[in-house]
């Protein structure tokens, strides 16, 4: 029965025609503080829902401010990992929520952050294994954010490292893996080939231009990605509604980046 539960919840998160997903992560408040775009979470959720995002992602304490009972429907993913930039080791993610809490909140999925290569990798992988087991038990989809980060990681976008991190996510039981884009479709295809579960890309730091962001998403989709999770590039944009619409044009309708950019004009 748990597999049926996962299937039903994933259906709520994905576009039923494209089978792809656009997520707007809003969990940056715990790592970076009350930054621009996250002061008023309700307003931001309203805008990205209007833009057509399939889901928002946030920490458990913010759900009461971001969940809506009106307007466009939008899925809810609750993040259960945390660390702050004030920490001696921001890469040391710890568990701050349980799968049972996420179920009680009414979310559609759980997400967890793993920094592969960090000094606390062993502890994070142990937590990951337990969360994966609980998600299987309760029929909750698990999104694993898999990033190569640590002293031995010279280039966090290196295709070999990214492919390894993504594969670890699948090996331990993630239903969807979120990771960084490697910079071009050819190298990202290797990441996709090595990961048997759907892969979506992270937005990363603020891009210089809207076109740069849209071209990154376009390239990832060309390589076989199943969507994108774009945070600060959306919620700190001057027009989150239209940018979300542009991203959806690429992810769900496979419009080229240049055509999707017209959505912003």
C-alpha positions in Angstrom: 0.0 0.0 0.0 2.9 2.4 0.6 3.8 2.3 -3.1 0.3 3.4 -3.9 0.7 6.3 -1.5 3.9 7.4 -3.1 2.4 7.2 -6.6 -0.6 9.3 -5.5 1.5 12.0 -3.9 3.9 12.2 -6.8 0.9 12.7 -9.1 0.1 15.8 -7.1 3.5 17.2 -7.6 4.2 16.6 -11.3 2.6 18.0 -14.4 0.4 15.2 -15.6 1.0 16.0 -19.3 4.8 16.6 -19.3 5.5 14.3 -16.3 8.0 17.0 -15.3 8.2 19.3 -12.2 8.9 22.9 -11.3 9.7 23.4 -7.7 10.4 26.8 -6.0 12.5 26.1 -2.8 11.8 28.7 0.0 14.0 27.1 2.7 16.8 29.6 2.5 15.6 31.4 5.6 17.2 28.8 7.9 20.5 28.9 6.1 20.7 32.6 5.1 18.2 34.4 7.4 15.2 36.6 6.4 16.6 37.5 3.0 14.8 39.5 0.2 11.9 37.5 -1.2 11.4 35.5 2.0 10.3 38.3 4.3 6.7 37.7 3.3 6.5 34.0 2.5 2.7 34.1 1.8 3.2 36.7 -0.9 6.0 34.7 -2.6 4.0 31.5 -2.6 1.0 33.4 -4.1 3.2 34.7 -6.9 4.9 31.4 -7.8 1.6 29.6 -7.6 0.1 32.1 -10.0 3.1 31.5 -12.3 2.3 27.8 -12.5 4.9 26.2 -10.2 4.1 22.6 -9.3 5.3 22.8 -5.7 7.0 24.9 -3.1 9.6 23.6 -0.6 10.0 24.9 2.9 10.8 24.1 6.5 8.0 22.8 8.7 7.7 26.0 10.7 6.9 28.1 7.7 4.1 26.0 6.3 1.5 27.9 8.3 2.6 31.1 6.5 3.0 29.7 3.1 0.1 27.2 2.6 -2.9 28.5 0.7 -6.6 27.8 0.8 -7.4 29.8 -2.3 -6.2 30.5 -5.8 -4.1 28.2 -7.9 -3.3 24.9 -6.3 0.4 24.1 -5.5 2.1 21.1 -4.0 4.0 21.2 -0.7 7.4 19.6 0.0 8.7 19.9 3.6 12.5 20.0 4.0 13.9 18.1 7.0 17.6 19.1 6.8 19.2 22.3 8.2 22.4 24.3 8.8 23.2 28.0 8.8 25.9 30.1 7.3 26.8 31.1 10.9 27.9 27.5 11.6 31.6 26.5 11.8 30.7 24.0 9.1 27.6 25.0 7.0 28.0 21.8 5.1 27.1 19.7 8.2 23.4 19.2 7.6 21.4 17.8 10.4 17.8 16.4 10.6 15.3 18.8 12.1 12.0 17.1 11.3 10.6 13.5 10.9 8.6 11.9 8.2 5.8 11.5 10.6 5.7 15.2 11.2 5.6 15.8 7.5 2.6 13.5 7.1 0.8 15.3 9.9 1.5 18.7 8.3 -0.2 17.4 5.1 2.7 17.7 2.8 3.1 15.8 -0.5 6.7 14.9 -0.1 9.8 15.0 2.0 13.2 16.5 1.0 16.6 16.1 2.4 20.0 17.7 1.7 23.2 15.6 1.5 26.7 17.2 1.0 28.7 14.4 -0.6 32.3 14.8 0.3 31.7 16.9 3.5 33.4 16.0 6.7 30.1 14.9 8.1 29.1 12.9 5.0 28.9 9.6 7.0 26.4 11.1 9.5 24.3 12.6 6.7 24.2 9.3 4.7 23.2 7.5 7.9 20.3 10.0 8.4 19.5 9.6 4.7 19.1 5.8 5.0 16.8 6.1 8.0 14.6 8.8 6.2 14.5 6.6 3.1 13.3 3.7 5.2 10.6 5.8 6.9 9.4 7.3 3.5 9.0 3.8 2.1 7.1 2.7 5.3 4.7 5.7 5.0 4.4 6.0 1.3 6.0 9.5 1.1 8.0 10.5 -1.9 11.6 11.5 -1.1 13.5 14.3 -2.9 17.2 14.1 -2.2 19.3 17.2 -2.8 22.7 15.7 -3.6 25.6 18.1 -3.9 29.4 17.5 -4.1 30.8 19.8 -1.4 33.8 19.4 0.8 37.6 19.9 1.1 38.3 17.3 -1.5 35.8 18.8 -4.0 37.8 21.1 -6.2 35.0 21.7 -8.7 31.4 21.1 -7.4 30.2 21.1 -11.0 32.6 18.5 -12.2 30.5 15.9 -14.1 32.1 12.9 -12.4 31.5 14.3 -9.0 27.9 15.3 -9.8 27.1 11.9 -11.4 28.5 10.2 -8.3 26.4 12.4 -5.9 23.3 11.8 -8.0 23.9 8.0 -8.0 24.3 7.9 -4.3 20.8 9.5 -4.0 19.3 6.8 -6.1 21.3 4.0 -4.4 19.9 5.0 -0.9 16.3 5.3 -2.1 15.4 8.8 -3.3 12.4 9.0 -5.7 13.8 12.2 -7.2 17.3 13.6 -7.1 18.1 17.3 -7.2 21.6 18.3 -8.1 23.7 21.0 -9.8 24.0 21.5 -13.5 27.3 20.6 -15.0 27.4 23.4 -17.5 26.4 21.8 -20.7 24.0 19.2 -22.0 26.6 16.6 -23.1 28.2 16.3 -19.7 24.9 16.4 -17.9 23.7 13.4 -20.0 26.3 11.4 -18.2 24.7 12.4 -14.9 21.2 11.4 -16.2 22.5 8.1 -17.5 24.0 7.2 -14.2 20.9 7.9 -12.1 17.9 5.6 -12.6 15.5 8.0 -10.9 14.3 11.4 -12.2 16.9 14.2 -11.9 16.1 17.9 -11.6 18.5 20.7 -11.4 19.1 23.3 -8.7 19.1 27.0 -9.5 22.2 27.8 -7.6 23.4 31.4 -7.0 21.8 34.4 -8.6 22.5 34.4 -12.3 23.7 37.5 -14.2 20.7 37.6 -16.6 17.3 35.9 -17.0 18.5 34.4 -20.3 21.5 32.7 -18.5 19.1 31.0 -16.1 16.7 29.9 -18.8 19.5 28.6 -20.9 20.7 26.5 -18.0 17.3 25.0 -17.5 16.9 24.5 -21.3 20.3 22.7 -21.5 19.4 20.4 -18.6 16.0 19.5 -20.1 17.8 18.8 -23.4 20.0 16.4 -21.6 17.1 14.5 -20.0 16.4 16.3 -16.8 12.8 16.1 -15.5 12.5 19.6 -14.1 14.1 22.3 -12.1 14.1 23.6 -8.5 14.8 27.3 -8.7 14.9 29.3 -5.5 16.5 32.8 -5.1 16.6 33.4 -8.9 12.8 33.3 -8.7 11.8 34.6 -5.3 14.3 37.5 -5.6 13.3 38.4 -9.1 11.5 41.6 -9.8 8.6 39.6 -11.4 8.4 36.1 -9.9 5.1 35.4 -11.6 6.4 35.9 -15.1 9.8 34.2 -14.5 8.0 31.1 -13.1 5.8 31.1 -16.2 8.9 31.3 -18.4 10.5 28.3 -16.5 7.3 26.3 -16.9 7.3 27.0 -20.7 10.7 25.3 -20.9 10.1 22.4 -18.5 6.5 21.5 -19.5 6.2 22.7 -23.1 9.9 22.5 -24.1 10.1 26.0 -25.4 13.6 27.2 -26.2 15.1 29.6 -23.7 15.0 32.5 -26.1 11.2 32.0 -26.7 10.5 31.5 -23.0 12.3 34.8 -22.3 9.5 36.5 -24.2 7.2 35.6 -21.3 9.1 38.3 -19.3 8.5 41.1 -21.8 
